[in-house]
Amino acid sequence: MTETDIAIGIYVSFLIICFFASLKYASFMIKKTGLVLAQSIAAASINLLLGIIAIIGWFCYVWGVNEFLFFGGLVLGIILLITSLVVLSLTLFFRRKVLIKNYNKNLN
């Protein structure tokens, strides 16, 4: 396993961890406040910000190494970022009734 394989693994793992952290934040805050749209936008913003930080970190690592690795990592990061934003939005959309029900139960 080369240094580049480890870097790609860390890069992809960080993007996946960002998705789950955003999902956990949104679920917790929707249960706490009951505001689905506002907390979904906040979670998507967190996911987008952390994804952009990961892409910038990838740029810093690969800048002088190889242009194919540079563009391949860029495409991989953008695809993972867009996919995670879509999956996050759909997950929160489909779980909104359960999360609101938990909010109402905690309210009483």
Secondary structure, 3 states (H helix, E strand, C coil): CCHHHHHHHHHHHHHHHHHHHHHHHHHHHHHHHCCHHHHHHHHHHHHHHHHHHHHHHHHHHHCCCCHHHHHHHHHHHHHHHHHHHHHHHHHHHHCHHHHHHHHHHHHC
